[in-house]
Amino acid sequence: MTTEVRSLREFKMPDVGEGLTEAEILSWYVKPGDTVTDGQVVCEVETAKAAVELPIPFTGVVEQLFFPEGATVDVGTVIISVAVAGAAGAPAPAAPAAAPAPAAVAAEAAEPERREVLVGYGPRTGGSQRRARRTTAAVPAPAVAPAPVAVQTAAAVPVPVVAVPVAVPAPAEAVAVTGDRPLAKPPVRKLAKDLGIDLRAVTPSGPDGVITRDDLHAHAAAAVAPAPAAAPVGAEAVEPAVAAPAVEPGTGDVRVPIKGVRKATAQAMVASAFTAPHVTEFVQVDVTRTMKFVRRLKESGELGRDVRVSPLLLVAKALLTAIRRNPGINAQWDEAAQEIVIKGRVNLGIAAATPRGLIVPNIKDAGSKTLSGLAVSLGELIDTARQGRTAPGDMQGGTVTITNVGVFGVDSGTPILNPGEAAILAFGAVRELPWVHKGKVVPRQVTTLALSFDHRLVDGELGSRVLADIAGILEHPKRLITWG
């Protein structure tokens, strides 16, 4: 008599090795009964650092989803079980306890041990293939203890041997189609949830009727408040964060859970504020020549045809130049060794407000890049942050940060240090103001820079020199050529 071997394999919430202890399940891409293949993405989760997709490390049929979308799960907890089918044709053993290992199980045991990893964390064999979402939402089965590995006859409980068809994988951000539900990508659905917007009430503008982030913002603006004023001159458009759903005046309180990126940010900011003694210095700068330089670079295309040029680019280059002249600002405090560590490379962080909260991805070894190379890296960083696809590795190892508060029309502030860094520069709005220039009061483009630094590592002299260097370069951007 022929036999079919059926074993249950469990997939646990992976540990990315960065001190993360939990993750929230944003979306399931499979449901019980679906066939999955080794390397196929089965769900998207949000950790305290980023939203990532999880590939399954084996092939079989989905048996059970242990948690629904929106649940927060500890690392190491089983989130999905898969029935793995073995080979048919071997004689049926007398009892499961005395049965020798079937060929399929033996072959599986002979495979090299694999560690379950997040996308972007370590190699994995085989290609990645993502299935389009099903037409019904995944609903986890009732929590029942999984059955032990058993041998069953084909006549009693048939386990069909299904040939997995070779299908064209869906794009990395497959559009969710669930019956008559509106079309939208997972990050857009998450944003709609944060805003408290019913997607069915939103008018889509994307291709094939897909709802975009802009559609959500337009819908929210039309329903709650008039359209916001245009961004000030020189502001780099980074999508603002959504702090809480809109609340109508006179209604009850709304509670917003603190989790994911917002939870990690809150903990990091409290630790930074009460660990590092902050000092902030300010300077107003005439950036008229810098704004002209930006326009010239845009019009000439000398940095590249598709390269984004903005005032933020020149601020970043000015900061990098000042750091090269004053390397002590690019440092870290080692409490255990009681030492100041001067970093050999500048990993330049750019604070970005996203729908998931504030994140600070950084450009690795930014100090070695040319102005053109820095422009490309800055554009890629901003685009990735807007899409909610910043990888955890891109937010680690930063040494100094820029926060562009001018995009919100804010002139200045006292920024809090990113934990582990010695300095952070706030770039305010660029405004036309009366200014004394060559002995006359004339309208000039003016901004305010604020530099916060850790006074354990950076004294007032060093902080003032760095800020003065940045201001001098932005006032006379030709110094980027002589100093940079």
C-alpha positions, 0 to 999 in steps of 0.5 A: 500500500502506498503512503503519503507523508505529511509533516507540519513545519512552523515559521517563527517571527525572525530575529534580525539580530539588532535588539528588536523583540517584537513586530506588528503584522501589517498584511498577510499575502496567503491564507489557509489552503494556499500553496507556498514555495521556498522563498515566497513572501507570505507577509509584511511586518513592521518592526521598530526600525522598518517595514519588511517582508518575510519569505517562507523557507519551505514549500507546502500548503498553509495550515494555519495563520496564528495571528491576524493583521495588526497583531504585535508578535514577539520574536521567536513566536510561531506565526504560520504553520505549513503542511509539507508533503513527502513522497508516495510509494513506500509501504505503509509502516505498522505504526507511526512510532516504529516507522523508519524515516521516510525518504522525503523526511530523510532528504529534508534532514540532509539539507543544510540548516537554514536560518530564517531571516528577514528580507535583506538580512543574509543569503538564502537559496532559491529565487524569491517569488511573491504571489498576488493577494487572494480575493478574500482577506486571510482569517486565522483559524481557531487556535488549535494545537497542531497535530504531530507528524503522522503517516496516513494512508492515501485511501484514508486521508488523501494528500494531493500532490499538486504541481506548483505552476510557474507563475509570473511573480507579482511586483514588490508592492502588489496591489491588494484586490479583495473582492470589491475592496478598493485597490491600494498598496499595503503602505497606503492601506496602513496610512488610511488606517492611521488616518481613519479613512475608509478607502471606499470613500476615496477617489483614486488617481493611480493607474487602473484605479489604484488609490495613492498616498496623494489621494488619501492626503487630498481626501483628508484635507478636503474633509477636515481642513482647507489645503495647507499653504505652499511649502516655503522656498527651498523646502525639500518635500518629505511626506509628513508623518501622521501623528493621529487620526483626525478628530472632530471638535466636540467628539470623544477622545481618540486613543492611538496605540504607541508601537512600532517606529513611534514606540522606538522613537519615543524611547530613543528620544527620552534616552538621548535627552536624559543621557547626553547634555545638549547644547544648541547654537543658532545662526542666521545666514544669507543664502541668496548665493546658495539659492542661485547656485541651486538654480544654476545646477538645476538648469545646467544639469551638470550633476546629471539629467535625472539628479534632484538638486535642492538647498538640502543638498548644499546644506549636506555638502557644507556640513560634510566639508565642515566636518572634514575641517573639524573631525572632532564633531563626528564622534561618539561617547564610549561610556564603558571605556570612558573614551571619545571615539572619533569616527573615520567615516561620516554616515550622514543621517537625514531625519524623515517624517513618514506615515509610520513615524520619524526615521533617520536613514543615513548615507554611508561614508557620505564624506567621500562622495562628490556633490553629484554622488551625494545628490544621487544618494540623497534622492534615493534615500528620500524616495525610499523613505517616502515609499516606506521601504527603508531597510533597517540596515540603512538606519544603523551606524549614523554619526551625524544628522540633518533635520529639515524643519524648513519643509514645514515652514518652521524657522528653527528649533532645538533638535534632540540628538539621534542616540549615539551621535554627537551632533544634529543640524536643523535647517530652517525655512528659507525666507525673503527678509530685509538684510544689510548687504554691501551697506544697504538694506535689501531683500535677501534669501535668509535661513536659520541654522541650529546645531545641537551637540553633546557637550561631553564630546563637543565644547562650545569652541568646536561647536561654534567653529563647525556652525560658522564653517557651515554658515560661511559655505552657504553664504559663499558656496564657491567655498565648496570648490576651494574647501570641498 
